[in-house]
Amino acid sequence: MRTFKGLSNQNRSPTSNVVPIRPGGGVASNDDDSGVAKAKWIAGATAKGLGSVLRSLSFLIMLWLRLPVRLLLIATSAMAFIGVVLCLVIFSDRSMVPGFIIIGLASTALAWLYDLVLAKLTP
């Protein structure tokens, strides 16, 4: 019969070679009987659950509003592009071109940012 090194001596416990992770810690972290630790855990779990519910609700509302918001922003961007083209081709005054460019880029950036926020909120 084969004997194992850790079990050959009956006076020595089989786990004597184990180095404790927390020296002096005789109880597990979930064996704490104080009410303060349990209250902190319950408060943390409640806050995490409430945050998850709010995140899901905001995701659903933003997903529901995505089509009208994107259509509005894309239409604004397209009209700004048409305004730039008309100002450059038809009118000799080019003072409105920077405004149209800023409006077009801002509406495109907002449409992209809306999708980015929606992707971050995905449950």
C-alpha positions in Angstrom: 0.0 0.0 0.0 1.3 3.4 -0.9 1.4 6.1 1.8 1.3 9.8 1.0 3.9 12.1 2.5 1.3 14.4 4.1 -0.8 11.5 5.6 2.0 9.2 6.8 2.3 10.8 10.3 -1.0 10.5 12.2 -0.1 13.3 14.7 0.3 15.8 12.0 -2.8 17.2 10.2 -2.9 16.8 6.4 -3.1 20.6 5.9 -0.1 21.5 7.9 1.9 22.6 4.8 -0.8 25.1 3.8 0.1 28.7 4.2 -2.8 30.8 5.4 -3.8 33.6 3.0 -4.9 35.9 5.9 -2.7 35.2 8.9 -4.7 35.2 12.1 -8.0 34.9 10.3 -9.8 32.1 11.9 -13.2 32.7 10.5 -14.3 33.1 6.9 -15.4 36.5 5.7 -19.0 35.4 5.4 -19.1 34.0 8.9 -19.2 37.5 10.5 -22.2 37.7 12.9 -22.2 41.5 13.3 -25.3 43.2 12.1 -23.3 46.1 10.6 -21.6 43.9 8.0 -24.9 42.3 7.1 -26.6 45.7 6.8 -23.7 46.9 4.6 -24.1 43.9 2.4 -27.9 44.3 2.1 -27.5 48.0 1.3 -24.9 47.3 -1.4 -27.0 44.5 -3.0 -30.0 46.8 -3.0 -28.1 49.6 -4.6 -26.7 47.3 -7.2 -30.1 45.9 -8.0 -31.7 49.3 -8.2 -28.9 50.6 -10.5 -29.5 47.6 -12.7 -33.2 48.3 -12.9 -32.6 51.9 -13.7 -30.0 51.0 -16.4 -32.4 48.6 -18.0 -35.3 51.1 -18.0 -33.1 53.9 -19.5 -31.9 51.4 -22.1 -35.4 50.5 -23.1 -36.6 54.1 -23.3 -33.6 55.2 -25.3 -34.0 52.2 -27.6 -37.7 53.1 -28.1 -36.7 56.7 -28.9 -33.8 55.8 -31.1 -35.5 55.9 -34.5 -37.1 59.3 -34.1 -34.0 60.8 -32.6 -31.7 59.4 -35.3 -34.1 60.5 -38.1 -34.1 64.0 -36.7 -30.4 64.2 -36.3 -29.7 62.7 -39.7 -32.2 65.0 -41.4 -30.5 68.0 -39.7 -27.1 66.8 -40.9 -28.4 66.4 -44.5 -30.0 69.8 -44.5 -26.8 71.3 -43.3 -24.9 69.6 -46.1 -27.4 70.9 -48.6 -27.0 74.4 -47.1 -23.2 74.2 -47.5 -23.6 73.1 -51.2 -26.1 75.8 -51.9 -24.0 78.5 -50.3 -20.9 77.4 -52.2 -22.7 77.1 -55.6 -25.4 79.7 -55.7 -24.5 82.5 -53.3 -21.4 84.7 -53.4 -21.5 85.3 -49.7 -19.8 82.5 -47.9 -20.5 83.7 -44.3 -23.1 80.9 -43.6 -20.8 78.0 -44.6 -19.0 77.6 -41.2 -22.4 77.6 -39.4 -23.8 74.9 -41.7 -20.6 72.8 -41.3 -20.7 73.2 -37.5 -24.4 72.2 -37.4 -23.9 69.2 -39.7 -20.9 67.9 -37.7 -22.6 68.5 -34.4 -25.8 66.6 -35.4 -23.7 63.7 -36.8 -21.6 63.6 -33.6 -24.8 63.6 -31.5 -26.2 60.7 -33.5 -23.0 58.8 -33.0 -22.9 59.6 -29.3 -26.5 58.5 -28.9 -25.6 55.1 -30.3 -22.5 54.9 -28.1 -24.5 55.6 -24.9 -27.1 53.0 -26.0 -24.4 50.5 -26.6 -22.9 51.2 -23.1 -26.3 50.7 -21.5 -26.9 47.4 -23.1 -27.9 44.9 -20.4 
